[in-house]
């Protein structure tokens, strides 16, 4: 009787050991499979901006081509409002126009070319604004902190109030007031990614 019990215990122990070994092999294989899945693809395109450069890296002194027209960046404003941030680059226009390029990741990359309207008499606040043959509807407004680099004509840091409007065709109208200054008006046009080429300097 004792011999039978010992044999039974031994057999059960062997079965448990085999089962444990099988489970360990399965876990090991799954771990290796997951490791293979998690490993980066060496042929994956990690730089989608390679043909045009990355506009998120632009800084004063760089040259950016917009629709094949080169502009030097003379100054930049980095703006932050809560968890939201964007950059506005002041462009040296060959014709002397006051232009800027805004770069925002929200969540996709958005590039907008802005033209200043120094003679505009409209003011923000209304739900809709008629300007230059378009009707713009209010989209958002707020106040952000900025830090300026390069030549901007602004203090190194400060605040800016803004009101943004958009027309049905996607055209933009923006009002900005830096510090205690009055409203500056600009019309904006969203750019396709392929219309912007970055030429880093130095």
C-alpha positions as CSV (number, residue, x, y, z in Angstrom):
1,X,0.0,0.0,0.0
2,X,2.8,2.4,0.9
3,X,4.6,1.6,-2.3
4,X,1.4,2.3,-4.4
5,X,1.0,5.7,-2.6
6,X,4.6,6.6,-3.3
7,X,4.3,5.6,-6.9
8,X,1.1,7.7,-7.2
9,X,2.7,10.7,-5.6
10,X,5.7,10.4,-7.9
11,X,3.5,10.1,-11.0
12,X,1.5,13.2,-10.0
13,X,4.7,15.1,-9.3
14,X,6.0,14.2,-12.8
15,X,2.7,15.3,-14.4
16,X,2.9,18.7,-12.5
17,X,6.5,19.1,-13.6
18,X,5.7,18.4,-17.3
19,X,2.7,20.8,-17.1
20,X,4.9,23.5,-15.5
21,X,7.5,23.0,-18.2
22,X,4.9,23.3,-21.0
23,X,3.5,26.5,-19.5
24,X,6.9,27.9,-19.2
25,X,7.6,27.2,-22.9
26,X,4.3,28.8,-23.9
27,X,5.0,31.9,-21.9
28,X,8.6,32.1,-23.2
29,X,7.3,31.8,-26.8
30,X,4.7,34.5,-26.2
31,X,7.3,36.8,-24.7
32,X,9.5,36.4,-27.7
33,X,6.6,37.0,-30.1
34,X,5.7,40.1,-28.2
35,X,9.3,41.3,-28.3
36,X,9.4,40.7,-32.0
37,X,6.2,42.7,-32.5
38,X,7.5,45.5,-30.3
39,X,10.8,45.8,-32.1
40,X,11.0,48.8,-34.5
41,X,10.6,48.1,-38.2
42,X,14.0,49.0,-39.7
43,X,12.3,50.0,-43.0
44,X,9.6,52.2,-41.4
45,X,9.6,55.8,-42.5
46,X,10.6,57.7,-39.4
47,X,10.9,61.1,-41.1
48,X,7.7,62.0,-43.1
49,X,9.0,65.5,-43.4
50,X,12.2,64.5,-45.2
51,X,11.3,65.9,-48.6
52,X,10.5,69.4,-47.2
53,X,12.2,69.6,-43.8
54,X,10.4,69.9,-40.5
55,X,8.7,73.3,-39.9
56,X,8.5,72.5,-36.2
57,X,12.3,73.1,-36.0
58,X,12.2,76.6,-37.6
59,X,14.0,79.4,-35.8
60,X,15.3,82.9,-36.5
61,X,17.9,82.9,-39.3
62,X,16.4,80.0,-41.1
63,X,14.9,80.3,-44.6
64,X,11.5,78.8,-45.5
65,X,10.2,78.6,-49.0
66,X,6.4,79.0,-49.2
67,X,5.0,78.3,-52.6
68,X,8.5,78.6,-54.0
69,X,9.1,82.1,-52.6
70,X,12.0,82.2,-50.0
71,X,11.5,84.0,-46.8
72,X,14.1,84.6,-44.0
73,X,12.8,84.2,-40.5
74,X,13.7,87.3,-38.6
75,X,11.9,86.5,-35.3
76,X,9.7,83.9,-33.6
77,X,7.1,84.0,-30.9
78,X,6.5,80.8,-28.9
79,X,3.0,80.9,-27.4
80,X,1.6,78.8,-24.6
81,X,-2.0,78.7,-23.2
82,X,-2.5,75.9,-20.8
83,X,-1.6,72.6,-22.5
84,X,-1.8,74.2,-25.9
85,X,1.2,75.7,-27.7
86,X,2.1,77.1,-31.1
87,X,4.7,79.2,-32.8
88,X,4.5,82.3,-35.0
89,X,7.5,83.2,-37.2
90,X,7.9,86.7,-38.6
91,X,8.9,86.6,-42.3
92,X,11.1,89.0,-44.2
93,X,9.0,89.5,-47.3
94,X,10.8,90.5,-50.5
95,X,8.0,92.9,-51.3
96,X,8.0,94.4,-47.9
97,X,4.6,92.9,-46.8
98,X,4.1,92.0,-43.2
99,X,3.7,88.2,-43.2
100,X,4.1,85.5,-40.6
101,X,3.9,81.7,-40.6
102,X,2.1,79.9,-37.7
103,X,3.0,76.3,-36.9
104,X,0.8,74.3,-34.7
105,X,0.4,70.6,-33.8
106,X,-3.2,70.0,-32.8
107,X,-3.0,67.0,-33.2
108,X,-2.0,67.2,-36.9
109,X,0.5,69.7,-38.2
110,X,-1.2,72.9,-39.3
111,X,0.6,75.7,-41.2
112,X,-1.0,79.0,-41.9
113,X,0.4,82.0,-43.8
114,X,-0.8,85.3,-42.4
115,X,-0.9,88.7,-44.1
116,X,-1.2,91.8,-41.9
117,X,-4.1,94.2,-42.5
118,X,-2.7,97.4,-40.9
119,X,-5.6,99.6,-42.4
120,X,-8.4,97.4,-41.1
121,X,-11.0,99.1,-38.9
122,X,-12.9,96.0,-37.7
123,X,-12.7,94.9,-34.1
124,X,-13.2,91.5,-32.5
125,X,-16.0,90.3,-30.3
126,X,-19.0,89.9,-32.6
127,X,-20.2,86.4,-33.5
128,X,-19.6,87.2,-37.2
129,X,-17.4,89.8,-39.0
130,X,-17.7,90.8,-42.7
131,X,-14.2,91.7,-44.0
132,X,-12.7,91.9,-47.5
133,X,-15.7,90.2,-49.2
134,X,-15.9,87.3,-46.7
135,X,-18.0,86.6,-43.7
136,X,-16.0,85.1,-40.8
137,X,-17.5,83.4,-37.8
138,X,-16.0,83.4,-34.3
139,X,-14.0,80.3,-33.6
140,X,-12.0,80.9,-30.3
141,X,-10.4,83.5,-28.2
142,X,-8.2,83.7,-25.1
143,X,-4.9,84.9,-23.7
144,X,-1.5,83.2,-24.0
145,X,2.0,83.7,-22.7
146,X,4.7,84.3,-25.2
147,X,8.5,84.2,-25.4
148,X,10.2,86.0,-28.3
149,X,13.5,85.3,-30.0
150,X,15.2,87.1,-32.8
151,X,13.9,90.5,-34.1
152,X,10.2,90.9,-33.2
153,X,9.9,94.4,-31.8
154,X,8.4,92.8,-28.6
155,X,9.6,92.4,-25.1
156,X,11.3,89.0,-24.6
157,X,8.3,87.7,-22.7
158,X,4.8,88.8,-22.2
159,X,1.1,88.1,-22.9
160,X,-1.1,88.2,-26.0
161,X,-4.8,88.4,-26.3
162,X,-6.4,86.9,-29.4
163,X,-9.7,86.3,-31.3
164,X,-9.8,83.8,-34.2
165,X,-12.4,83.7,-36.9
166,X,-12.9,81.4,-39.8
167,X,-14.9,81.7,-43.1
168,X,-16.8,78.8,-44.7
169,X,-14.1,78.3,-47.3
170,X,-11.4,77.9,-44.5
171,X,-10.0,81.4,-44.7
172,X,-8.9,82.8,-41.3
173,X,-9.1,86.2,-39.7
174,X,-7.1,86.9,-36.5
175,X,-7.0,89.7,-34.0
176,X,-3.9,89.9,-31.7
177,X,-3.0,92.4,-29.0
178,X,0.5,92.0,-27.4
179,X,0.8,93.5,-23.9
180,X,-1.1,96.7,-23.7
181,X,-1.0,97.4,-27.5
182,X,-4.1,97.7,-29.7
183,X,-5.5,95.0,-31.9
184,X,-3.5,93.9,-35.0
185,X,-5.6,92.2,-37.8
186,X,-4.4,89.6,-40.2
187,X,-5.9,87.3,-42.8
188,X,-4.7,83.7,-42.9
189,X,-4.6,80.9,-45.5
190,X,-3.9,77.3,-44.5
191,X,-1.0,75.8,-46.4
192,X,-0.6,72.3,-47.7
193,X,2.4,70.6,-46.2
194,X,4.1,70.3,-49.7
195,X,3.9,74.1,-50.1
196,X,6.4,74.7,-47.3
197,X,10.1,73.8,-47.6
198,X,12.6,74.4,-44.7
199,X,16.1,75.5,-45.4
200,X,17.9,75.5,-42.0
201,X,20.9,77.8,-41.8
202,X,24.3,77.2,-40.1
